[in-house]
Amino acid sequence: MKEAWSAYRESTTTRAMDVVVMGGGPAGCATAIALARRGLAVAMLEHSCYDTPRVGETLAPECRVPLAALECLQPFENDRHLPSSGIASVWGEDHLYENDFIFNPYGHGWHLDRCRFDAMLAHCAADMGAQVFAGTTARRCDAVSNGFEIEAERRCGGALRLRSHLVVDATGRGSSPLPGAQRCVVYDKLVGLVGLVVPASSQEDSRILLEAVSDGWWYSALLPGGTRVAAFMTDGDRLRGHRHDLSRFFISRLSEAPHTRERVGATPEVESLRLVAASSYRHRAMHGERWLKVGDAACTYDPLSSAGLLKALQSGLDAATAIEEWFGGDTAAPARYAARLEQHFFAYLGTRSAYYSREMRWPASPFWQRRH
């Protein structure tokens, strides 16, 4: 993958841009694609070369709509990600129940190779005319007259300096290079202990499995290649005393989840085990003077919603519309964009509360008490 991006990095010489997008995940790529299609001069900076593991392996059927709007649906379908037939849940009661995508008007969902998915979007951005700088991290973003000056560090060596009329922060949960304080409201302490497992026997069940337990819940899904991703979701403070041996903690918690254990094995070999932040939050300011935030840089949803990638793609499309309107003289467009993000976020909080309230089997559990 590094070689695939070297041509884009080395052939890019333009330094004055209309928009610089900091972050090349789905939200950043969607923004860059939509802006480039509108004829704006766009640069996108991505710290990776799309060669490191990424969390978020499920794509909802509804994502066909923004992918089609971005003209990325055909390249996505050509990548042959693994179809997902639906969701199986053990939630609120002991038995398994199903929600099949057969009744979804958009068809089935997918289990993704996330590196391949994100790289596909970045290639689409480059094909549309955006200048894609992979292996590049924005270190400084200084406000100047009529815009920003961005200084970035390139993995291949040397600094990159860009001047832009407007900046889009698509850096996700990472620290933002935007100037000034970046304050957010955090709604919970959710974290995910995520690993890859190879089941002892071949399994073809492509449904997502959600299984509630006394101190959190499990998520598991089949991935392209036959491995499964398994994640134990709990509050960060519930890991106190276990951080020295997260692998042992991960395996021990499987004993409470019989359906998940049946899929991954009682004592599976876990690869790439990592602890990831999964809290819900929103930034107090999602836009400012010549900048705005998209995707997880603006707000985050509980993974239980399975809406993270849909939110990312749609926010990129919405941000591009607001930016085009701003360049056309409508200075209130970014504020309207931010107001819509907030409206969607508060609606999500209501849905999240309703879903967690369905699980009442452990009334003494601190994890569930916090969500009731």
C-alpha positions in Angstrom: 0.0 0.0 0.0 2.9 2.4 0.7 4.1 2.1 -2.9 0.5 2.7 -4.2 0.5 6.1 -2.6 4.0 7.3 -3.4 2.9 8.6 -6.9 0.2 10.8 -5.3 2.6 12.2 -2.8 5.5 12.9 -5.2 3.4 14.3 -8.0 1.7 16.9 -5.8 3.3 20.3 -6.1 0.4 22.8 -5.6 0.5 24.5 -2.2 -2.4 27.0 -2.4 -5.7 25.2 -1.8 -9.3 26.1 -1.4 -9.8 23.5 1.3 -7.5 21.2 3.3 -9.0 18.1 4.9 -7.0 16.9 7.9 -7.7 13.1 8.1 -8.4 10.5 5.4 -10.9 8.2 7.0 -14.4 7.8 5.6 -15.6 11.3 6.7 -12.5 13.0 5.4 -12.6 11.1 2.1 -16.3 11.8 1.6 -15.7 15.5 2.2 -12.7 15.6 -0.2 -14.6 13.6 -2.9 -17.6 15.8 -2.8 -15.6 19.0 -2.8 -13.3 17.9 -5.7 -16.4 17.0 -7.7 -17.5 20.6 -7.2 -14.3 21.8 -8.8 -12.6 23.1 -5.6 -8.9 22.7 -5.1 -8.7 20.1 -2.2 -5.8 18.5 -0.3 -6.4 15.6 2.1 -3.8 14.6 4.7 -3.8 11.1 6.1 -1.3 10.0 8.7 -1.3 6.3 7.7 -0.7 4.7 4.3 -3.9 2.7 4.8 -1.8 -0.2 6.0 -2.7 -0.4 9.8 -5.7 -2.1 11.5 -8.8 0.1 11.8 -11.9 -0.4 14.0 -15.3 -0.3 12.4 -15.8 -3.4 10.3 -19.6 -3.3 9.6 -21.3 -1.3 6.9 -25.1 -0.9 7.1 -27.2 -1.5 4.1 -28.2 2.2 4.1 -24.6 3.2 3.2 -25.5 2.4 -0.4 -27.1 5.9 -0.6 -24.0 8.1 0.3 -21.7 5.8 -1.6 -23.8 6.2 -4.7 -23.9 10.0 -4.1 -20.1 10.0 -4.0 -19.9 7.8 -7.1 -18.1 5.2 -5.1 -20.7 2.4 -5.0 -19.3 0.6 -8.0 -15.7 0.6 -6.8 -16.9 -0.5 -3.4 -18.9 -3.4 -4.9 -15.9 -4.4 -7.1 -13.9 -5.0 -3.9 -16.2 -7.9 -2.9 -16.5 -7.3 0.8 -18.3 -10.0 2.7 -22.1 -9.7 2.7 -23.9 -9.7 6.1 -27.3 -11.2 6.2 -28.4 -9.4 9.4 -28.0 -9.1 13.2 -28.5 -11.7 15.9 -29.0 -10.4 19.4 -29.1 -11.7 23.0 -30.4 -8.6 24.6 -33.0 -8.2 27.4 -33.7 -11.9 27.4 -31.7 -15.1 27.4 -32.6 -16.5 24.0 -31.3 -15.4 20.6 -33.5 -13.3 18.3 -32.8 -12.1 14.8 -33.2 -9.0 12.6 -32.6 -10.1 9.0 -31.7 -7.6 6.3 -34.0 -9.4 4.0 -36.7 -6.9 4.9 -34.3 -3.9 4.5 -35.2 -1.9 1.3 -31.4 -1.4 0.7 -30.6 -5.1 0.8 -27.8 -6.7 2.9 -25.0 -5.1 4.8 -21.3 -5.9 4.7 -18.4 -7.0 6.8 -15.4 -4.9 5.7 -11.7 -5.1 5.2 -11.4 -1.6 6.7 -8.0 -0.8 5.3 -9.2 -1.8 1.8 -12.4 0.2 2.2 -10.7 3.4 3.4 -8.0 3.1 0.7 -10.7 2.7 -1.9 -12.3 6.0 -0.8 -9.0 7.7 -0.8 -8.3 6.5 -4.4 -11.7 7.8 -5.4 -10.8 11.2 -3.9 -7.6 11.2 -5.9 -9.4 10.2 -9.1 -11.8 13.1 -8.6 -8.9 15.5 -8.4 -8.2 15.9 -4.7 -4.5 15.8 -3.8 -4.1 13.0 -1.4 -1.1 13.0 0.9 -0.9 9.6 2.6 1.7 9.0 5.3 1.3 12.7 6.3 0.4 14.2 9.6 -0.7 17.8 10.2 1.5 19.2 13.0 0.4 22.9 13.0 -2.6 24.7 11.7 -2.2 28.5 12.2 -4.9 31.0 11.4 -3.7 33.7 9.0 -5.5 36.4 7.0 -8.1 34.8 4.7 -7.5 31.2 5.9 -4.9 28.9 7.5 -1.3 27.8 7.0 -0.9 24.1 7.7 2.5 22.5 8.3 2.6 18.7 8.0 5.2 16.0 8.5 5.6 13.4 5.8 6.6 9.8 6.6 8.8 9.8 3.5 10.7 12.7 5.0 10.5 16.5 4.7 7.8 19.0 5.6 4.7 19.9 3.7 3.3 23.4 3.9 -0.1 24.4 2.5 -2.2 27.5 2.6 -6.0 27.1 2.6 -9.1 29.3 2.6 -10.9 26.7 4.8 -9.9 23.7 6.9 -11.9 20.5 7.6 -11.0 18.6 10.8 -11.5 14.9 10.1 -9.0 13.6 12.6 -11.5 11.4 14.4 -10.9 10.8 18.1 -7.3 12.1 17.9 -6.1 15.4 19.1 -7.0 18.2 16.7 -4.4 20.4 15.1 -6.9 23.3 15.0 -5.8 26.3 17.0 -7.5 27.1 20.3 -9.1 24.9 22.9 -11.2 21.9 21.7 -13.8 21.2 24.3 -16.2 18.3 24.2 -19.1 16.9 26.2 -18.5 13.2 27.1 -21.6 11.1 27.8 -20.1 7.8 29.0 -16.9 5.8 29.7 -17.3 3.1 27.1 -14.2 1.3 25.8 -13.8 -1.7 23.6 -11.3 -4.6 24.0 -11.1 -5.7 20.4 -9.3 -8.7 18.9 -9.2 -11.0 15.9 -9.8 -14.7 16.3 -9.6 -17.7 14.0 -12.3 -20.2 15.0 -11.2 -23.8 15.5 -13.8 -24.9 12.9 -15.0 -23.3 9.7 -18.1 -21.1 10.3 -20.2 -19.4 7.6 -22.7 -17.5 9.8 -22.3 -14.0 8.5 -24.7 -12.3 10.9 -23.5 -9.7 13.4 -23.9 -11.1 16.9 -24.6 -8.8 19.9 -24.7 -10.4 23.4 -25.3 -8.5 26.6 -23.6 -9.7 29.8 -23.5 -8.4 33.4 -20.7 -5.9 32.9 -21.1 -4.8 29.3 -21.8 -6.5 25.9 -20.1 -8.5 23.2 -19.9 -7.8 19.5 -18.6 -10.3 17.0 -18.7 -10.6 13.2 -17.1 -12.7 10.4 -14.5 -10.8 8.3 -13.2 -11.4 4.8 -10.6 -14.2 5.0 -12.4 -16.3 7.6 -11.3 -14.5 10.8 -13.7 -13.0 13.3 -13.5 -9.7 15.1 -14.7 -10.0 18.7 -15.1 -7.0 21.0 -16.0 -6.8 24.6 -17.6 -3.4 25.3 -17.5 -2.1 28.9 -16.7 1.0 30.9 -13.0 2.0 31.2 -13.1 2.0 35.0 -14.3 -1.6 35.0 -10.8 -2.6 33.7 -9.1 -1.3 36.8 -6.8 -4.0 38.0 -6.8 -5.9 34.7 -4.8 -3.6 32.4 -1.6 -5.6 33.1 -3.1 -8.7 31.4 -5.9 -7.7 29.0 -5.7 -11.0 27.2 -6.6 -13.0 30.3 -9.4 -10.5 31.1 -10.8 -10.9 27.5 -10.8 -14.7 27.7 -12.3 -14.7 31.2 -15.2 -12.5 30.2 -16.1 -15.0 27.4 -17.4 -17.4 30.1 -20.4 -15.1 30.5 -21.3 -15.0 26.8 -22.3 -18.6 25.6 -23.4 -17.5 22.1 -20.2 -15.5 21.5 -18.1 -18.3 23.0 -19.7 -20.8 20.6 -18.6 -18.7 17.6 -15.0 -17.9 18.7 -14.2 -20.8 21.0 -13.8 -21.0 24.8 -10.1 -20.1 24.8 -9.4 -18.7 21.3 -6.0 -17.4 20.1 -6.5 -13.7 20.0 -4.5 -11.6 17.6 -4.0 -7.8 17.5 -5.8 -7.3 20.9 -6.2 -3.6 21.5 -8.1 -1.3 23.7 -10.0 1.4 21.9 -12.1 4.4 23.1 -15.8 4.1 22.3 -17.4 6.8 24.4 -20.2 9.0 23.0 -19.3 12.7 22.9 -19.9 15.9 20.9 -17.7 18.9 20.6 -19.1 22.1 21.9 -18.0 23.8 18.7 -18.4 21.9 15.5 -17.5 24.9 13.3 -15.7 28.2 13.7 -14.0 30.9 11.6 -13.1 29.1 8.4 -13.2 25.6 9.8 -15.6 22.8 10.6 -15.5 19.3 11.9 -16.8 16.1 10.3 -17.3 12.5 11.4 -15.9 11.5 14.7 -14.0 14.8 15.0 -17.4 16.4 15.6 -19.3 13.7 17.5 -19.2 10.0 18.1 -21.9 7.4 18.4 -22.0 4.2 20.5 -20.9 1.2 18.4 -24.2 -0.4 19.4 -25.8 1.9 16.8 -23.8 0.3 13.9 -24.1 3.8 12.4 -20.6 5.1 12.6 -19.6 4.7 9.0 -23.0 5.9 7.7 -22.7 9.0 9.9 -19.1 9.6 8.6 -20.1 9.4 5.0 -23.2 11.5 5.3 -21.4 14.2 7.4 -18.8 14.5 4.7 -21.5 15.0 2.0 -23.3 17.6 4.2 -20.1 19.4 5.0 -19.2 19.7 1.4 -22.6 21.3 0.6 -22.1 23.8 3.5 -18.6 24.6 2.2 -19.8 25.2 -1.3 -22.5 27.5 0.0 -19.9 29.3 2.1 -17.7 29.9 -0.9 -20.8 31.1 -2.7 -21.3 33.9 -0.1 -23.6 32.2 2.4 -21.6 32.7 5.6 -24.3 31.1 7.7 -24.0 27.7 6.0 -21.4 26.2 8.3 -23.6 27.1 11.3 -26.6 25.4 9.8 -24.4 22.3 9.1 -23.3 22.2 12.8 -26.9 22.7 14.0 -28.0 19.7 11.9 -25.2 17.6 13.4 -26.3 18.5 16.9 -29.9 17.7 16.1 -29.0 14.3 14.8 -26.7 13.7 17.8 -29.5 14.4 20.4 -31.9 12.2 18.4 -29.3 9.4 18.6 -29.0 9.9 22.4 -32.7 9.1 22.7 -32.4 6.0 20.6 -29.4 4.8 22.5 -31.2 5.3 25.8 -34.2 3.3 24.6 -32.1 0.4 23.4 -30.0 0.2 26.6 -33.2 0.3 28.6 -34.3 -2.9 27.1 -31.7 -4.8 29.1 -32.8 -5.1 32.7 -31.4 -8.5 33.8 -28.6 -7.0 35.9 -30.1 -4.1 38.0 -27.1 -4.1 40.4 -24.5 -3.8 37.7 -22.8 -0.4 37.6 -22.5 -0.6 33.8 -26.2 -1.0 33.3 -27.2 1.4 36.1 -25.4 4.2 34.3 -27.5 3.6 31.2 -30.9 3.3 32.8 
